[in-house]
Amino acid sequence: MKLRLAIGCSNLLFGVGLKSILEDERNIEIVGIFTGGEGDFLPDFKKIQECNPDVILADYAPDFNSPVSLPDDYFKENSIKIILIGDKNIRLLADTQLKEFVLRGVVGVLPPSADSALLKKALRAVSQGELWLDRQMLTKILTSVRCQDKSKNLAKREQEIIMHICQGYRNKEIAQKLNISEQTVKSHCNRIYRKLGVSDRLQLALYSYRIWPDNP
């Protein structure tokens, strides 16, 4: 099944360039390139929503192009994911800003040094339900969440897998570290999701920090 991808950007030429990089990918369908109107740098996310994409690929500029500017109810009835293409200012975001980003659908951030191969790898990862955030950025998000919750009945192996997820490791890396198959890791993740009532890795990471706020 093809990944439906929308490109939201402040510059049409930039969007066309991204499309040309990805148009040969058989598993990706570009549903459109969306830019802001005259004098408006923010892409029209309402029009993007009408195309029913799975993922929005958006450039990031701190002064105007930010998912934080979306209406509060934008993602309530949608499961649209956002990957941001960051500029050099992306790492200057405060912890609370990062949390707002992920709460509004951001599941990946590409650094300024990202090339086409990394872009394609990130798209594959998020389409499979993974996060594409480096460990430093994920740590900043987790440290912005400061509330307690009751612990659930998690097995030791499940706790180990949660720990590795919170450190930013992907399923293949976790399997290698724990000397188990990648399919076994996926099975554990599904059970953990059901136990904790979460649906993806980001929610799991945020929830785990509420359970173990002092766990590094």
C-alpha positions as CSV (number, residue, x, y, z in Angstrom):
1,M,0.0,0.0,0.0
2,K,1.5,3.4,-1.0
3,L,2.3,6.1,1.4
4,R,0.3,9.2,0.6
5,L,2.6,12.1,1.0
6,A,1.8,15.8,0.9
7,I,4.5,18.5,0.7
8,G,3.9,21.7,2.6
9,C,6.5,24.4,2.2
10,S,7.1,28.1,2.0
11,N,8.7,28.0,-1.4
12,L,7.2,26.3,-4.4
13,L,10.6,25.6,-6.0
14,F,11.7,23.8,-2.8
15,G,8.6,21.6,-3.0
16,V,9.1,20.8,-6.6
17,G,12.7,19.7,-5.7
18,L,11.4,17.4,-3.0
19,K,8.9,15.9,-5.4
20,S,11.5,15.2,-8.0
21,I,13.6,13.4,-5.4
22,L,10.7,11.2,-4.4
23,E,8.6,10.7,-7.6
24,D,10.6,7.5,-8.6
25,E,9.7,5.8,-5.3
26,R,7.1,3.1,-6.0
27,N,5.8,3.1,-2.5
28,I,5.2,6.8,-2.3
29,E,2.3,8.8,-3.9
30,I,2.7,12.6,-3.9
31,V,-0.8,14.0,-3.4
32,G,0.2,17.6,-3.9
33,I,2.6,20.5,-3.1
34,F,1.0,23.1,-0.9
35,T,2.4,26.6,-0.3
36,G,1.0,29.7,1.4
37,G,-0.9,32.3,-0.5
38,E,0.5,35.7,-1.3
39,G,1.9,37.2,1.9
40,D,1.2,34.0,3.8
41,F,4.2,31.7,4.4
42,L,2.2,29.0,6.2
43,P,0.9,26.2,3.9
44,D,-2.8,25.7,3.8
45,F,-3.1,22.7,6.1
46,K,-6.9,22.6,5.6
47,K,-6.4,21.9,1.9
48,I,-3.7,19.4,2.7
49,Q,-6.2,17.6,5.0
50,E,-8.7,17.3,2.2
51,C,-6.2,15.2,0.2
52,N,-6.1,12.7,3.1
53,P,-2.3,12.2,3.2
54,D,-0.6,9.8,5.6
55,V,2.4,12.1,6.0
56,I,3.1,15.8,5.6
57,L,6.6,16.7,4.7
58,A,7.1,20.3,5.7
59,D,10.1,22.7,5.8
60,Y,10.7,24.6,9.1
61,A,11.4,28.2,9.6
62,P,11.0,29.5,13.2
63,D,9.3,32.8,12.4
64,F,6.4,31.5,10.4
65,N,6.2,27.9,9.3
66,S,5.4,25.9,12.3
67,P,2.8,23.2,13.1
68,V,2.4,24.9,16.4
69,S,0.4,27.5,14.5
70,L,-2.3,24.9,13.6
71,P,-5.7,25.1,15.2
72,D,-5.9,23.1,18.5
73,D,-8.5,20.7,17.0
74,Y,-6.7,20.1,13.7
75,F,-5.5,16.5,14.5
76,K,-8.2,15.4,16.9
77,E,-10.0,13.4,14.2
78,N,-6.9,12.7,12.0
79,S,-3.8,10.6,12.2
80,I,-1.8,12.7,9.8
81,K,1.9,12.6,10.7
82,I,4.4,15.4,10.0
83,I,8.1,15.3,9.2
84,L,9.9,18.6,9.5
85,I,12.9,19.5,7.4
86,G,14.9,21.5,9.9
87,D,17.2,24.5,9.3
88,K,20.1,25.4,11.6
89,N,17.7,26.9,14.1
90,I,15.8,23.7,14.7
91,R,18.0,22.7,17.7
92,L,17.3,26.1,19.4
93,L,13.7,25.1,20.1
94,A,12.8,25.0,23.8
95,D,11.6,21.8,25.4
96,T,8.0,23.0,25.6
97,Q,8.0,24.0,21.9
98,L,9.2,20.5,21.0
99,K,6.4,18.9,23.1
100,E,3.9,21.1,21.3
101,F,5.3,20.0,17.9
102,V,4.9,16.3,18.7
103,L,1.5,16.7,20.3
104,R,0.4,18.2,17.0
105,G,1.6,15.4,14.8
106,V,5.3,15.8,14.3
107,V,6.9,12.3,14.3
108,G,10.2,13.2,12.6
109,V,12.7,16.0,12.2
110,L,15.4,15.9,9.5
111,P,18.6,17.9,10.3
112,P,20.0,20.5,7.9
113,S,22.6,18.0,6.8
114,A,20.0,15.4,5.6
115,D,20.4,14.1,2.0
116,S,17.9,12.3,-0.2
117,A,18.8,8.8,1.2
118,L,18.1,10.0,4.8
119,L,14.8,11.5,3.7
120,K,13.6,8.3,2.1
121,K,14.8,6.3,5.2
122,A,12.8,8.6,7.5
123,L,9.7,8.3,5.4
124,R,9.9,4.5,5.5
125,A,10.4,4.6,9.3
126,V,7.5,6.8,10.1
127,S,5.2,4.9,7.7
128,Q,5.9,1.8,9.9
129,G,5.0,3.7,13.1
130,E,8.4,4.7,14.2
131,L,9.8,8.0,15.3
132,W,12.5,9.9,13.4
133,L,13.9,12.1,16.2
134,D,17.6,12.0,17.3
135,R,18.3,11.0,20.8
136,Q,19.1,14.6,22.0
137,M,15.8,15.9,20.6
138,L,13.8,13.0,22.1
139,T,15.4,13.6,25.5
140,K,14.4,17.3,25.4
141,I,10.8,16.3,24.7
142,L,10.7,13.8,27.5
143,T,12.2,16.2,30.0
144,S,9.4,18.7,29.3
145,V,6.8,16.2,30.6
146,R,6.6,16.4,34.4
147,C,3.6,14.5,35.7
148,Q,3.2,11.3,37.6
149,D,1.0,8.3,36.7
150,K,0.4,4.8,38.0
151,S,2.7,2.1,36.8
152,K,1.3,-0.8,34.8
153,N,2.1,-4.5,35.1
154,L,4.9,-4.6,32.7
155,A,7.2,-7.6,32.3
156,K,11.0,-7.1,32.7
157,R,11.5,-7.7,29.0
158,E,8.8,-5.1,28.2
159,Q,10.5,-2.6,30.4
160,E,13.8,-3.2,28.7
161,I,12.2,-2.6,25.3
162,I,10.5,0.6,26.5
163,M,13.9,1.8,27.9
164,H,15.5,1.3,24.5
165,I,12.6,3.0,22.6
166,C,13.0,6.0,24.9
167,Q,16.7,6.1,24.0
168,G,15.7,6.4,20.3
169,Y,16.6,2.9,19.2
170,R,14.6,1.3,16.4
171,N,13.2,-2.2,16.3
172,K,16.2,-3.7,14.4
173,E,18.7,-2.1,16.9
174,I,16.7,-3.3,19.9
175,A,16.6,-6.8,18.5
176,Q,20.4,-6.8,18.2
177,K,20.9,-5.4,21.7
178,L,18.6,-7.9,23.3
179,N,19.6,-10.8,21.0
180,I,16.1,-11.5,19.9
181,S,14.4,-11.3,16.5
182,E,12.9,-8.1,15.1
183,Q,9.5,-9.8,14.9
184,T,9.7,-10.6,18.6
185,V,10.4,-6.9,19.3
186,K,7.3,-5.9,17.3
187,S,5.2,-8.5,19.2
188,H,6.4,-7.0,22.5
189,C,5.6,-3.5,21.3
190,N,2.1,-4.5,20.4
191,R,1.5,-6.0,23.8
192,I,3.0,-2.9,25.5
193,Y,0.7,-0.6,23.5
194,R,-2.3,-2.6,24.5
195,K,-1.3,-2.6,28.2
196,L,-0.7,1.1,28.4
197,G,-3.4,2.2,26.0
198,V,-1.1,4.0,23.6
199,S,-0.9,3.8,19.8
200,D,2.6,4.7,18.8
201,R,6.2,5.1,20.0
202,L,5.9,8.7,20.8
203,Q,2.9,8.2,23.1
204,L,4.8,5.3,24.7
205,A,7.8,7.4,25.3
206,L,5.8,10.2,26.9
207,Y,3.8,7.8,29.0
208,S,6.9,6.0,30.2
209,Y,8.3,9.3,31.4
210,R,5.1,9.8,33.5
211,I,5.7,6.3,35.0
212,W,9.4,6.7,35.6
213,P,10.2,10.5,35.7
214,D,13.6,10.0,37.3
215,N,14.7,7.2,34.9
216,P,17.5,8.5,32.7
